Amino acid sequence: MTVNVDLSTLKRVKNSVIGNPTAKAAYAKDENFILKLVECITNPLPYLESSQGSQDDIRIEAAHVVSSLSYGSTDALKSLLTANAHQAFVYAISNLQPTDQPALKAAFARALKALGSALADVVGPSQMGIHDYPVDLQEDARNALDYLFEVEVLDIYLPHLVDSSQQTVISIAQLLASALRSQPYRAAVSEWLPQAERHKEVKGKRGWEKTDTANPLARQGGWVAKELVSYLNKKDSKLQEAALSALASLAKENPSVASKLAKSVDQPSPLNVILSLCKSRLTDLQVAACLCATSIIRSGIPSYVSAEQPTAKAAAMTVIHSMNNLISSDLDVRTRTKACFVLCHLVSDDKDLCQLAYERGSLNQLADLVKSITPSEPNVQWDEDEPESQACLREAAFTTIASIALFDNDIRCEITDNLRLIPYIQASLTHRHVGVRYSACQCARALSRAVAVLRTNIVDTGLGLAVYRIFLKEDEDKRVTYAASAVVCNLVNDFSPLRSTLLEKGVIPRLVHLLHSGDPGFRLNALWTFKNLLYKSSTEVKRQVMEGLGWHELSCLLMDSDLSVQEQAFHVVRHLADGEEGIEMVFVEMGEQVLLGSLSIALESENENVVCQAVCVLGNLANSMARQDSILTHPRILSALRNCLVDAKVEVRRPAASCILELVRANPHSRELYEAGIDSTLRHICEHSSGLSGSPTTRLAIGFQMGAEDDREVKEKCREALQWLEHGSDML
């Protein structure tokens, strides 16, 4: 369709696209209309003749239309990017004059916020739940978002955080809240200063001064953080909410800002003010405050739930209590979804906070929520008309449950035995909404980490095989397959009743397929699963795995550019070489030169996890009397092993000491051991190890590099190895 642009048309289009995806899609396809729409922002004169209104009226209505089109339509966003709408608004804001009406500034700021938010949603990571966006749009969206955080562009719109128009201030704060998704962006905004302040800082700063001394704003988290904090005590709840949301995004994973917000500077800390707002009767304000407090707790306060940090623990409890109340309320679905994700952000990957949430009843509230909106039949026919918002709520609840259950077996058993959530998890594996399937797999992954649960509930209910069927699906969403692969990784452990079943059902070919997929996550999970499958396995299983994986492929993985892949590949070899028969298999199939050559390189790796696995492999190989001579005569291995005994972390030194002891015990008069300096190193360790504490700091301070040892196990093995070297056959 072709649309002639004038003021009345713009008003009509604005009204027609609000909440109307069909209308948005129609206008998005009209590239000529989109180009004219964006031109209205920078040059409204051509569209003024047929309009009854001013240039500003045209620009305001065009900005409103752009704001509406930006939401919920990737086609519209693509057309707006093609027309460089984001640059047009930055240019328009740069040319605003003090005499311009507040409505014009507010309209421009709102449109820029809408565009920035839409771009950030496409680029990710998602702030709440998982979403789908066209891959072909992501690069253009990322370039546009990068543009918005260039210093020259920040100079244009960030000063409007102190604009006389409160609506403009709110929009700029909301832009930051939505668009600050990565550390480079957060750093750019937190370090930004108005141009006048920058000139003052350069002129007044002396070389010996610290940043905080030269720039007092740094003590408050930067200029932007200071201005946002100043709005927390305002009477306007929308302004407070926008400021809190912006601070939450700015402080997330940003200790330099978060720590400042947690400290007091001549008055109560911003965190104290934020915690008081966590108890607000205004729900949206309460959620924003809790999200902001969560970012500060997780990024700015060390040991946040320990006895030494009672204030931090109280802060976490405030958030948990507030979110529990919202989750268990009869408020709208959107609010309860946000509450779930705020709680998830608070406890994610932190054992102590997970335990605190469990003790405060969060799990019970989440379980009640899941049961109230989810059928429990394993083969349920889902309601095709279920609102997407309810599916998002279920996703949020399952995601939070999975986070709380990640570390503790008692919590997992509570989920399975008392709350009896497995039927709801299993039913959700077939939901059409990808986020529900993904979060259900995450719950299964958390539960499958418990031996007792894996041996009973997961097998008896059929949840394990249900996840495995998801894992096998070729047309499944990659994120769901990835989550399912993490579950399968647990299902093939040596204590799992499903190990032999999954072998019969073709787990090895599927893992090989994922290993060759080119996706880093799939490759790593596939290797991790092979590692678990081989642990304490029979020779038959080892041969079955290697027929699928391939010895040449494994040799290549030992030299992979991805160090995480290298680590897991060596762990695979470690489990293959468990026992005399396995050691011989590895030497024969890989070849002595390839095997020991890869090990010698890995022992000198800068990645200590790779070194640790390589030392463990060597320790296994050293158990074979028939192969010790190959190890001793290798030109690089013994010197690298000696260095591991001196310069590495204790997780490396222990297997290194065990390996050396095994070699020395069988070969006490070996010339190669002396030439590699093993004897002098052992002697040095034994002579300089008395009276050392176990503190890593102390170890570094009094002789880490000179061979001092503080670990009892390492010391004992080194002492025994030295005795074998010095006394030889007399030790028998």
Secondary structure, 3 states (H helix, E strand, C coil): CCCCCCHHHHHHHHHHHCCCHHHHHHHHCCHHHHHHHHHHHHCCHHHCCCCCCCHHHHHHHHHHHHHHHHCCCHHHHHHHHHCCHHHHHHHHHHCCCCCCCHHHHHHHHHHHHHHHHHHHHHHCCCCCCCCCCCHHHHHHHHHHHHHHCCHHHHHHHHHHHHCCCHHHHHHHHHHHHHHCCCHHHHHHHHCCCCHHHHHHHHHHCCCCCCHHHHCHHHHHCCHHHHHHHHCCCCCCHHHHHHHHHHHHHHHCCCHHHHHHHHCCCCCCCHHHHHHHHCCCCCHHHHHHHHHHHHHHHHHHCCCCCCCCCHHHHHHHHHHHHHHHHHHCCCCCHHHHHHHHHHHHHHHCCCHHHHHHHHHCCHHHHHHHHHHHHCCCCCCCCCCCCCCHHHHHHHHHHHHHHHHHCCCCHHHHHHHHHHCCCHHHHHHHCCCCCHHHHHHHHHHHHHHCCCHHHHHCHHHHCCHHHHHHHHHHCCCCCHHHHHHHHHHHHHHCCCCCCCHHHHHHCCHHHHHHHHHCCCCHHHHHHHHHHHHHHHCCCCHHHHHHHHHHHCHHHHHHHCCCCCHHHHHHHHHHHHHHCCCHHHHHHHHHHHCHHHHHHHHHHHHCCCCHHHHHHHHHHHHHHCCCHHHHHHHHCCCCHHHHHHHHHHHCCHHHHHHHHHHHHHHHHHCCCCHHHHHCCHHHHHHHHHHCCCCCCCCHHHHHHCCCCCCCCCCHHHHHHHHHHHHHHHHHHHHC
